[in-house]
Protein backbone atom coordinates (compact mmCIF):
# COMPACT_ATOMS: atom_id res chain seq x y z
CA UNK A 1 0.00 0.00 0.00
CA UNK A 2 1.17 3.50 -0.74
CA UNK A 3 1.41 6.17 1.95
CA UNK A 4 -1.72 7.78 0.51
CA UNK A 5 -3.65 4.51 0.64
CA UNK A 6 -2.58 3.89 4.22
CA UNK A 7 -3.60 7.41 5.23
CA UNK A 8 -6.99 7.06 3.54
CA UNK A 9 -7.61 3.66 5.08
CA UNK A 10 -6.66 4.85 8.56
CA UNK A 11 -8.92 7.90 8.31
CA UNK A 12 -12.00 6.60 6.50
CA UNK A 13 -12.22 2.85 6.79
CA UNK A 14 -13.55 0.58 9.51
CA UNK A 15 -10.18 -0.94 10.39
CA UNK A 16 -10.16 0.26 13.99
CA UNK A 17 -12.77 -2.27 15.08
CA UNK A 18 -11.05 -5.26 13.45
CA UNK A 19 -8.53 -7.70 14.83
CA UNK A 20 -5.45 -7.10 12.70
CA UNK A 21 -6.69 -3.71 11.50
CA UNK A 22 -8.65 -4.74 8.42
CA UNK A 23 -11.73 -6.64 7.35
CA UNK A 24 -11.46 -8.81 4.25
CA UNK A 25 -15.20 -8.34 3.74
CA UNK A 26 -15.07 -4.53 3.62
CA UNK A 27 -12.85 -1.74 2.28
CA UNK A 28 -9.63 -3.71 2.68
CA UNK A 29 -10.82 -6.33 0.17
CA UNK A 30 -9.19 -4.37 -2.67
CA UNK A 31 -5.76 -5.01 -1.10
CA UNK A 32 -6.18 -8.77 -0.59
CA UNK A 33 -4.50 -10.82 -3.32
CA UNK A 34 -5.77 -14.15 -2.05
CA UNK A 35 -6.46 -16.36 0.91
CA UNK A 36 -5.64 -19.92 1.83
CA UNK A 37 -8.48 -21.95 3.24
CA UNK A 38 -12.17 -21.32 3.63
CA UNK A 39 -13.32 -17.69 3.20
CA UNK A 40 -15.82 -18.09 6.05
CA UNK A 41 -13.05 -19.23 8.38
CA UNK A 42 -10.92 -16.23 7.43
CA UNK A 43 -13.84 -13.86 8.07
CA UNK A 44 -14.96 -15.54 11.28
CA UNK A 45 -16.71 -18.61 12.59
CA UNK A 46 -17.37 -21.11 9.76
CA UNK A 47 -21.05 -21.59 10.60
CA UNK A 48 -21.81 -24.12 7.85
CA UNK A 49 -18.96 -26.40 8.87
CA UNK A 50 -19.84 -26.08 12.55
CA UNK A 51 -23.42 -27.11 11.76
CA UNK A 52 -22.33 -30.18 9.79
CA UNK A 53 -19.79 -31.23 12.42
CA UNK A 54 -22.39 -30.96 15.18
CA UNK A 55 -24.93 -32.83 13.06
CA UNK A 56 -22.42 -35.62 12.43
CA UNK A 57 -22.00 -35.94 16.20
CA UNK A 58 -25.81 -36.02 16.56
CA UNK A 59 -25.67 -32.90 18.73
CA UNK A 60 -28.28 -31.03 16.69
C-alpha positions as CSV (number, residue, x, y, z in Angstrom):
1,X,0.0,0.0,0.0
2,X,1.2,3.5,-0.7
3,X,1.4,6.2,2.0
4,X,-1.7,7.8,0.5
5,X,-3.7,4.5,0.6
6,X,-2.6,3.9,4.2
7,X,-3.6,7.4,5.2
8,X,-7.0,7.1,3.5
9,X,-7.6,3.7,5.1
10,X,-6.7,4.8,8.6
11,X,-8.9,7.9,8.3
12,X,-12.0,6.6,6.5
13,X,-12.2,2.8,6.8
14,X,-13.6,0.6,9.5
15,X,-10.2,-0.9,10.4
16,X,-10.2,0.3,14.0
17,X,-12.8,-2.3,15.1
18,X,-11.1,-5.3,13.5
19,X,-8.5,-7.7,14.8
20,X,-5.5,-7.1,12.7
21,X,-6.7,-3.7,11.5
22,X,-8.7,-4.7,8.4
23,X,-11.7,-6.6,7.4
24,X,-11.5,-8.8,4.3
25,X,-15.2,-8.3,3.7
26,X,-15.1,-4.5,3.6
27,X,-12.8,-1.7,2.3
28,X,-9.6,-3.7,2.7
29,X,-10.8,-6.3,0.2
30,X,-9.2,-4.4,-2.7
31,X,-5.8,-5.0,-1.1
32,X,-6.2,-8.8,-0.6
33,X,-4.5,-10.8,-3.3
34,X,-5.8,-14.1,-2.0
35,X,-6.5,-16.4,0.9
36,X,-5.6,-19.9,1.8
37,X,-8.5,-22.0,3.2
38,X,-12.2,-21.3,3.6
39,X,-13.3,-17.7,3.2
40,X,-15.8,-18.1,6.1
41,X,-13.1,-19.2,8.4
42,X,-10.9,-16.2,7.4
43,X,-13.8,-13.9,8.1
44,X,-15.0,-15.5,11.3
45,X,-16.7,-18.6,12.6
46,X,-17.4,-21.1,9.8
47,X,-21.0,-21.6,10.6
48,X,-21.8,-24.1,7.9
49,X,-19.0,-26.4,8.9
50,X,-19.8,-26.1,12.5
51,X,-23.4,-27.1,11.8
52,X,-22.3,-30.2,9.8
53,X,-19.8,-31.2,12.4
54,X,-22.4,-31.0,15.2
55,X,-24.9,-32.8,13.1
56,X,-22.4,-35.6,12.4
57,X,-22.0,-35.9,16.2
58,X,-25.8,-36.0,16.6
59,X,-25.7,-32.9,18.7
60,X,-28.3,-31.0,16.7
